């Protein structure tokens, strides 16, 4: 199978899997959208689950690559990353960059938002399997920036921030707004980053023990 054919299949799969109305998009429907024989999907991907995972990985790759590049800059800085620096890591890599196909990029973000909301275990497994080094480095930065928070609280907030950023940008894509194409200095993006930064720094209440009876 040529690279062009594979890309066409993954583009069609991403759009259909991301579409809430398509629910359980079938291989036949994906093949029809990609204009290929359904047998080709079975032969090269082995089944619907493998194609789904390939589409999710394809959507994650540019996001994690951009995130890794931003993290390199933070690690090279003379002072530790701030909570706001970390909040930007959840948002900026999701934005479209020059050369991105707007519709294809929006479909990728919608797919990621759906997977992280509805299939969290699969999302976590795929992220750690293919992008574990990036996520562990992210966790290290989080620990350096927020040392007073217990590790479980930090990672819980990490998941909440990731989901919140995806939901906000995927919702904008569904609504047809241009938020995914906005620059990092757009007031709407700045507000989202400020919101996530505040959440990361919020006082931890989950580890408090009840006061002993008097």
N, C-alpha and C positions, 0 to 999 in steps of 0.2 A: 504494500500500500504506500503510495506516495505521501510525502509530508503534507502536500496541499489537501489531499483527500482526508488524511487524519485530522488536519486542522478544521476542515469543513464539518466533519462528524462531531468534533468536540465543540465547535461553535453552536451547532444545532442542539447538541445535548445540553449545553449550558443554558441556552434560552429556554428549552422545554422543562428542564429540571428546576429552573429558577421561577418559572411561571406557576403561581399558586393555583391557577385553574387547571393546570395539566396534571397535578397530583402525581400519580404513578405513570409518568410518561413511558410508553412502551418502546422497545427497540424498533418496532415497525414504524412508529410515529417519528422517531428520531431519524431512521433511515430515509423515510419519505422527505423529511425536512432537509436532509443533507443530500438528497438525490443520489442515494447509493442503494445497492442491493442489501437487504437485511442480513443475508448470509455473511456479508463482509464484516458487519459489526460483531457477529458471533465469532468469526474466525480470528479477528485481530484483538478483540477485547475480552472474549470469553463469556460475556453475559452482561446483564444490565447493571449489576452491582459494581463490576470492575469498570464499566464505562462511567458510572456515576463517580467513582473515586478518582478516575482519571480527569474528569471535568472539574472536580473540586481542587485537585492538585494543580491543574492548569490555572485556575483562578487564584490560587494562593501564591504561586511562584513569583509573579512580579511584585506582589505586596511584600512578601518576605525579603525579596532582593532589595527593595527600596528601604525597608526597615533596617536591614543589616548595614546598608551604607550609612544611614543616619546614626546608627549606634556606633559605628567606627569613629565618626566625628565626635560623638559624646565621650567615648573612651579616651580620645586623644586630647580632650580639653583639660586645662590645668585644674579645674575644680569639678567636684562630683555633679552628676546630672541632678537637676531640680525636678520637682513633681510636674511642673509645666513641660519640661523637656520630655518627660515620659509620656505625658498626655498627648504631645504632638506625635509620638511614635504610634499611637493608636489611630490617629486621624490622617496625617499627611500621606502615608503610603497607600491609603485607599483612594486618594484623589487621582483623577485622570492626568496623564502627562502628555506632552506633545507626541503625536504619532499614534496614540490610542484611538481605536474605533469607538466613538461615543456609545453606540448601542451595545456593542460587545462588552465594553467595560462596565456599563450599567448592569448588564445581565450577570456578569461575574460577581459584582457586589451583591446583587439580589440573591444569587445562589449561596454565597458565603453567609449572608445574614440568615437565610433560611436553614442552612445546615447547622450553624452554630446555635440557633434557637431550638431546632426540632431534633437534632441528632448530635447532641453535645459530645457523647462518647466517641462517635466516629470522627467528629471534627478534631477532638483532642488527640486521638490516635494517629490520624493522618498528619496533623501538625508536628507531633513529636517524631513520627517516623521519617518524614521528609525534611523537616526544618527544625529538628531538635536543637542544633547548635545555636540557632538564632534565638529560640525561646529560652534556653538556659541562660544565655548571655543577657537576655531581657530581664530574666528573674534576678540575676546578679546586680544589674543596674538598679532595679527596684529596691533591692535590699540595701544598697549603698545610699540611695536617696531617701529611704524611709526606714531607717534602722530601728526606730522605736516601735514599729508595728510587728506583731508576731508573723512568722512566715505564712501560716494559713490565711491570715487576714490579708496579707499582701497579694497572695495568689488568687484569693476570692475576688479582690478588687480588680485584679488584672483581668479576670474573666468578665466581670461586670463592665469594665471600660471597653473591652474588645467588643462585647455584644452591643453596648450603647452606641459606639461609633458606627458599627455596621448597620444597626437599625436606623439611625439618623440619616445616613447616606443612602441606604437602600430605600427608605421611605421617600426621600427626595427624588430618587430615580423613578419610582412608581408614580409619583405625583407629576413627573415631567419637568421638574425644576432643574436648573443648571448647577446645582450644588456640587455635583461630582466634578464639574469642570472649573469650579472656583479655585482661585489661588489661595495659598496659605495665609495671606493677609486679608482675605475676604472677612468682613465682620461676622458673618454667620459661622464661618470656620473657627474664627477666634473665639466666639462665644462657646462653641462646642468644646474646644480645647480648654477654656477656662472652667467649664462645668466639670469636665473629667478631672482636671487638676485639683479642683476643690474636693471631689469625691475621693481621690487618692489620699489626700492629706487629712480627711475628716478624722475626728477623734474615734479611737477604737472603743466600742462598747461591748463587743462580743465576748471578750475574755474577762470581763469584770465578774467578780464573785459576789454573790448576794451578801449583804451585811449580816453579821451574826446577830441573833436576837439579843435584846438587852434584858 
